[in-house]
Amino acid sequence: MIDYRTLLAAVLGIGLGAVLLAAPESIVRAHTAGRVPGDRGGEYGTESGLEDRTRRLVQVVGVALVLAGLYFGWTVAAAL
């Protein structure tokens, strides 16, 4: 019998991890939407880029989610 919760955890983990890996800038932008930036000294129309540290952190979380999803998928497949 398939455990649907574990299968759903596998699919969601792999899917969300893939999104985090593919588009870390979009994830950070959506997370910080509506917040006022701390430094307002830039030129009009300029946009500060995403720091490499933040991008790498989002990608590391994405890798962890993909690995967790693969683990859950493996446990479902092993139970069959």
Contact map, one row per residue, 1 for C-alpha under 8 A:
11100000000000000000000000000000000000000000000000000000000000000000000000000011
11110010000000000000000000000000000000000000000000000000000000000000000000010011
11111110000000000000000000000000000000000000000000000000000000000000000000010000
01111111000000000000000000000000000000000000000000000000000000000000000000000000
00111111100000000000000000000000000000000000000000000000000000000000000000000000
00111111110000000000000000000000000000000000000000000000000000000000000110010000
01111111111000000000000000000000000000000000000000000000000000000000000110010000
00011111111100000000000000000000000000000000000000000000000000000000000000000000
00001111111110000000000000000000000000000000000000000000000000000000100100000000
00000111111111000000000000000000000000000000000000000000000000000001111110000000
00000011111111100000000000000000000000000000000000000000000000000000100010000000
00000001111111110000000000000000000000000000000000000000000000000000100000000000
00000000111111111000000000000000000000000000000000000000000000001111110000000000
00000000011111111100000000000000000000000000000000000000000000001111110000000000
00000000001111111110000000000000000000000000000000000000000000000100000000000000
00000000000111111111000000000000000000000000000000000000000001001100000000000000
00000000000011111111100000000000000000000000000000000000000011111100000000000000
00000000000001111111110000000000000000000000000000000000000001100100000000000000
00000000000000111111111100000000000000000000000000000000000001000000000000000000
00000000000000011111111100100000000000000000000000000000011011000000000000000000
00000000000000001111111100000000000000000000000000000000011001100000000000000000
00000000000000000111111100000000000000000000000000000000000000000000000000000000
00000000000000000011111111100000000000000000000000000000000000000000000000000000
00000000000000000011111111110000000000000000000000000010011000000000000000000000
00000000000000000000001111111000000000000000000001000010000000000000000000000000
00000000000000000000001111111100000000000000000000000000000000000000000000000000
00000000000000000001001111111110000000000000000000000000000000000000000000000000
00000000000000000000000111111111000000000000000000000000010000000000000000000000
00000000000000000000000011111111100000000000000000000000000000000000000000000000
00000000000000000000000001111111100000000000000000000000000000000000000000000000
00000000000000000000000000111111100000000000000000000000000000000000000000000000
00000000000000000000000000011111111000000000000000000000000000000000000000000000
00000000000000000000000000001111111000000000000000000000000000000000000000000000
00000000000000000000000000000001111100000000000000000000000000000000000000000000
00000000000000000000000000000001111110000000000000000000000000000000000000000000
00000000000000000000000000000000011111000000000000000000000000000000000000000000
00000000000000000000000000000000001111110000000000000000000000000000000000000000
00000000000000000000000000000000000111110000000000000000000000000000000000000000
00000000000000000000000000000000000011111100000000000000000000000000000000000000
00000000000000000000000000000000000011111100000000000000000000000000000000000000
00000000000000000000000000000000000000111110000000000000000000000000000000000000
00000000000000000000000000000000000000111111010000000000000000000000000000000000
00000000000000000000000000000000000000001111110000000000000000000000000000000000
00000000000000000000000000000000000000000111110000000000000000000000000000000000
00000000000000000000000000000000000000000011111000000000000000000000000000000000
00000000000000000000000000000000000000000111111100000000000000000000000000000000
00000000000000000000000000000000000000000000111110000000000000000000000000000000
00000000000000000000000000000000000000000000011111000000000000000000000000000000
00000000000000000000000000000000000000000000001111100000000000000000000000000000
00000000000000000000000010000000000000000000000111110110000000000000000000000000
00000000000000000000000000000000000000000000000011111110000000000000000000000000
00000000000000000000000000000000000000000000000001111111000000000000000000000000
00000000000000000000000000000000000000000000000000111111100000000000000000000000
00000000000000000000000000000000000000000000000001111111110000000000000000000000
00000000000000000000000110000000000000000000000001111111111000000000000000000000
00000000000000000000000000000000000000000000000000011111111100000000000000000000
00000000000000000000000000000000000000000000000000001111111110000000000000000000
00000000000000000001100100010000000000000000000000000111111111000000000000000000
00000000000000000001100100000000000000000000000000000011111111100000000000000000
00000000000000000000000000000000000000000000000000000001111111110000000000000000
00000000000000001001000000000000000000000000000000000000111111111000000000000000
00000000000000011111100000000000000000000000000000000000011111111100000000000000
00000000000000001100100000000000000000000000000000000000001111111110000000000000
00000000000000001000000000000000000000000000000000000000000111111111000000000000
00000000000011011000000000000000000000000000000000000000000011111111100000000000
00000000000011111100000000000000000000000000000000000000000001111111110000000000
00000000000011000000000000000000000000000000000000000000000000111111111000000000
00000000010011000000000000000000000000000000000000000000000000011111111100000000
00000000111111000000000000000000000000000000000000000000000000001111111110000000
00000000010011000000000000000000000000000000000000000000000000000111111111000000
00000000010000000000000000000000000000000000000000000000000000000011111111100000
00000110110000000000000000000000000000000000000000000000000000000001111111110000
00000110011000000000000000000000000000000000000000000000000000000000111111111000
00000000000000000000000000000000000000000000000000000000000000000000011111111100
00000000000000000000000000000000000000000000000000000000000000000000001111111110
01100110000000000000000000000000000000000000000000000000000000000000000111111111
00000000000000000000000000000000000000000000000000000000000000000000000011111111
00000000000000000000000000000000000000000000000000000000000000000000000001111111
11000000000000000000000000000000000000000000000000000000000000000000000000111111
11000000000000000000000000000000000000000000000000000000000000000000000000011111
